[in-house]
Amino acid sequence: MTSFSDSAPLAQLKAWFEKRKAEGDHCPVCQQHFKVYRRKINSGMARSLISMYRAGKTEFIHIPTTIGSRSREEGKLRYWGLVEEETTLRPDGGRAGYWRVTEMGELFVLGKVKVPMYAEVYDGERLSLSGDMVGIIDALGQKFHYSELMAERAS
């Protein structure tokens, strides 16, 4: 662990952090672990996005009661701009669980746009997107069939 004096310039601390953020380290100030994570858009995310779209199109829906948690990664779709969270909090101050598919998310579900495969994320915020461009079918992989997932359910 590197130690810094109390008078270490902020620029020195920032440079130290930049060199270590990809592999991760512990902050010399607060001792919290930090790392930039590379998230890949995956089949669980793609299936959840399709379920969200089928349930509410681009309207806000309550994920736990409408589709349930499928991949537990529904919120990570925000890194690609495919979903957004309702900012209203519950009375106890927690998140309310309402999300909606964005216009970009709708286009992705319908196979009209592609997104970069990876999102680089630090502290819950997207830093950048990278990798090959992928569509909904690419994200689903070989295990799932897009047409079956998008088909209307029998009454």
HUMO-V288612 format. One record per backbone hydrogen bond with DSSP energy under -0.5 kcal/mol. CO is the residue of the C=O (numbers start at 0). NH is the residue of the N-H. If there is no record, write none. Layout:
CO_NH + CO_NH
//
This chain:
4_7 + 8_11 + 8_12 + 9_13 + 10_14 + 11_15 + 12_16 + 13_17 + 14_18 + 15_19 + 16_19 + 16_20 + 19_23 + 20_35 + 24_33 + 26_30 + 31_26 + 33_24 + 34_36 + 36_38 + 36_120 + 38_118 + 41_45 + 42_46 + 43_47 + 44_48 + 45_49 + 46_50 + 47_51 + 48_52 + 49_53 + 50_54 + 51_55 + 52_56 + 55_58 + 56_100 + 60_62 + 60_98 + 61_65 + 62_66 + 62_67 + 67_69 + 72_75 + 72_76 + 73_76 + 74_77 + 75_78 + 76_79 + 76_81 + 77_80 + 81_101 + 83_99 + 87_95 + 89_92 + 93_89 + 96_62 + 96_98 + 97_85 + 98_60 + 99_83 + 101_105 + 102_106 + 103_107 + 104_108 + 105_109 + 106_111 + 106_112 + 107_110 + 107_135 + 114_133 + 116_40 + 117_129 + 118_38 + 118_120 + 119_126 + 119_127 + 120_36 + 121_124 + 124_121 + 127_119 + 129_117 + 131_116 + 133_114 + 134_138 + 135_139 + 136_140 + 143_145 + 144_148 + 145_149 + 146_150
//
